Amino acid sequence: RTQRFYECGYCPQTNKLTIPIYSEIGDLVTVKGRLFQDKIEEGQSKYLYFFKTNKGRILYGLDKNLNNIIKQGKVYVTESEKGVMQLYNMGYYGVATGGSKISKYQIQMLTRLGVQIIFAYDKDISEDELKKIAEQFVEGVPVYAILDRDNILEEKQSPSDDVSKWLHLVQNNIYKITKEREEVDRDVNWQ
């Protein structure tokens, strides 16, 4: 059901799961392939874009999830398309940045949604790295992250990989990662 909703397919020539990538208005911008293979040889990539695109201008899933993101009042930001699909299966709605890096354009798109922004990146992304991402947002935009301080995830596991772990993390491990806005010293003599 989820794979049909996200229009996933299979390419027998390359042995890859195909994931169409759409812009926020629903234009097809590329197709991403994920290799069906247990062991990836050195130098071999498990991902392939069939058509070149600027992935820094895309938030995967925004075209399909926008209305539900607005209704839920929050957006979960994952690294991968798989994370967006896993969240959809659990009744949560999010977008993917296409990796652990985030562009200024993606930050602007997230900010314009006007909802709570919660990063749900893989375990191997440190809290410091997430704070550096949060610092790129305009001052006053609160940014949150799921931080596995209970240490329930495996080394490179995504928070959305396991339903019970996801539910635990959402209930117990969402933390604000932006600094509080600094107040102007009210005792300053302005004369």
C-alpha positions in Angstrom: 0.0 0.0 0.0 2.7 2.5 1.0 4.9 1.6 -2.0 1.9 2.1 -4.3 1.2 5.5 -2.6 4.7 6.6 -3.2 4.7 5.0 -6.7 7.8 2.8 -6.1 8.7 0.3 -8.7 11.5 -2.1 -9.8 14.0 -1.9 -12.6 15.1 -5.4 -13.6 18.0 -4.1 -15.8 19.8 -2.5 -12.8 18.2 -4.7 -10.0 17.1 -1.5 -8.2 14.0 -0.5 -6.3 12.9 2.7 -8.1 11.6 5.7 -6.1 10.2 8.7 -8.1 11.2 12.0 -6.6 8.8 14.9 -7.0 9.1 18.6 -6.3 6.8 20.1 -3.7 4.2 20.9 -6.5 4.3 17.4 -7.9 6.6 17.6 -10.8 8.7 14.5 -11.4 12.4 15.7 -11.1 14.2 12.3 -11.0 14.0 8.7 -10.1 16.3 7.2 -7.4 17.3 3.6 -7.6 18.3 1.5 -4.6 20.3 -1.6 -5.3 18.8 -5.0 -4.1 21.9 -6.6 -2.8 23.0 -7.6 0.7 26.7 -6.9 0.3 27.9 -3.7 -1.4 31.4 -4.0 -2.9 33.9 -1.3 -2.2 33.4 1.7 -4.5 29.9 0.5 -5.4 27.0 2.8 -4.5 23.7 1.3 -3.4 21.9 4.4 -4.7 21.7 5.8 -8.2 19.8 8.8 -9.6 18.5 7.9 -13.1 18.4 11.6 -14.0 20.6 14.4 -12.6 18.8 16.8 -10.2 19.7 19.3 -7.5 18.6 17.2 -4.4 19.2 20.3 -2.3 16.0 21.8 -3.7 13.8 18.8 -2.9 12.1 17.6 0.3 11.0 14.1 -0.6 7.4 13.4 0.4 6.3 17.0 0.7 4.1 16.8 -2.4 2.2 13.8 -0.9 2.3 14.7 2.8 1.8 18.5 2.9 -1.8 18.4 4.0 -1.2 15.8 6.7 1.9 17.7 7.9 -0.2 20.8 8.3 -2.9 18.9 10.2 -0.5 17.2 12.5 1.3 20.5 13.2 4.7 19.0 12.8 7.1 17.7 10.2 9.5 14.8 10.9 12.6 15.3 8.9 14.4 12.1 7.9 17.5 11.5 5.9 16.0 9.0 3.4 12.9 8.3 1.4 12.6 5.0 3.3 12.2 6.9 6.5 9.3 8.9 5.1 7.6 5.7 3.9 8.1 4.0 7.3 6.6 7.0 9.1 3.6 7.0 6.7 3.0 3.3 7.7 2.8 4.4 11.3 0.5 7.3 10.7 3.2 10.0 11.0 4.1 12.4 8.2 7.5 13.7 7.2 10.0 14.6 4.5 13.5 13.5 3.6 16.5 15.7 2.8 18.2 13.0 0.7 21.1 12.6 3.2 22.5 14.0 6.4 23.3 17.4 4.8 20.6 20.1 4.5 20.6 23.0 2.0 19.5 26.6 2.7 16.7 26.0 0.3 15.4 23.0 2.2 15.7 25.0 5.5 13.6 27.8 3.9 11.0 25.2 2.7 10.8 23.7 6.2 10.5 27.1 7.9 7.7 28.2 5.5 5.6 25.2 6.6 4.9 27.0 9.8 4.9 23.7 11.8 7.1 22.2 14.5 10.3 20.9 12.9 11.6 17.6 14.3 14.7 15.9 12.9 14.6 12.1 13.0 18.1 11.4 11.6 19.9 8.1 12.0 21.8 7.2 15.2 25.2 7.9 13.6 24.4 11.6 13.3 25.6 13.3 16.6 23.8 15.8 18.7 26.5 18.4 17.8 25.9 17.8 14.1 22.1 18.3 14.6 22.8 21.5 16.6 24.9 22.8 13.7 22.0 22.1 11.3 19.6 23.9 13.7 21.9 27.0 13.8 21.3 27.4 10.1 17.6 28.2 10.7 16.5 31.8 11.2 16.7 32.9 14.8 13.4 32.3 16.6 12.5 29.2 14.6 12.4 26.4 17.2 14.0 23.2 15.9 13.7 19.8 17.7 15.4 16.4 17.2 14.8 12.9 18.3 17.9 12.1 20.4 18.5 8.5 21.4 19.6 9.4 25.0 18.1 6.1 26.2 20.5 4.3 23.7 17.8 2.0 22.2 18.9 2.3 18.6 21.7 0.3 17.0 24.8 2.0 15.5 23.4 3.2 12.2 19.7 2.5 12.8 17.1 5.1 11.8 14.5 6.0 14.5 11.8 4.9 12.0 13.2 1.4 11.4 11.4 -0.2 14.4 7.8 0.8 15.4 8.2 0.1 19.1 11.5 2.1 19.2 9.9 4.9 17.2 7.0 5.2 19.7 9.4 5.2 22.6 11.5 7.9 21.1 8.6 10.1 20.1 7.1 9.9 23.6 10.4 10.3 25.5 13.2 11.6 23.4 12.3 14.8 21.5 14.5 17.7 22.5 14.7 21.3 21.5 18.1 21.8 19.8 18.0 25.5 19.0 19.4 28.0 21.5 17.0 30.3 23.3 16.8 33.8 21.8 19.1 36.1 23.8 17.2 38.8 25.5 18.3 42.5 25.2 19.8 43.8 28.5 17.0 46.0 29.8 19.3 47.8 32.2 21.3 49.4 29.4 21.3 53.2 29.6 20.4 54.2 26.0 21.2 57.9 26.6 
